[in-house]
């Protein structure tokens, strides 16, 4: 009897998730990219993340040649990371930092018209710092920056999709 009850409960929960519109990341109706081919211009970590992620999307081809016509273009104009001290302890040592990443990008449709020009994304994360373990703390800072670069690349693609699908009102 309890096995039957567990199965019915699991079936009910799965039905509720499906009914509410829940989708795994990358599986929803707007999870792809609005254009079948794209070129990414830039050398920073965000541009690298875009080059890694775009070919993983269904029906999207990453073009490596900038001279190809009729391709959507994403240009990462600048990428700047910065760390600032948030808190210090009684002996004047930093115990918490705020790391921020600012990315400026532009995007163009395959016909050459602008989707977005000079848009900016700012991400920030705070983390605790242990002055007794500086090597591990440097590694944590680098991981946070890499994670923010990955998040910024996802945000850029979502913004481009929103504007391409819904027009200028999505900005």
Secondary structure as UniProt FT lines:
FT   HELIX           2..19
FT   TURN            20..21
FT   TURN            25..26
FT   TURN            29..30
FT   STRAND          37..41
FT   HELIX           45..54
FT   TURN            55..56
FT   TURN            58..59
FT   STRAND          61..62
FT   TURN            66..67
FT   STRAND          72..88
FT   TURN            90..91
FT   STRAND          94..108
FT   TURN            110..111
FT   STRAND          114..128
FT   TURN            131..132
FT   HELIX           134..166
FT   HELIX           167..170
//
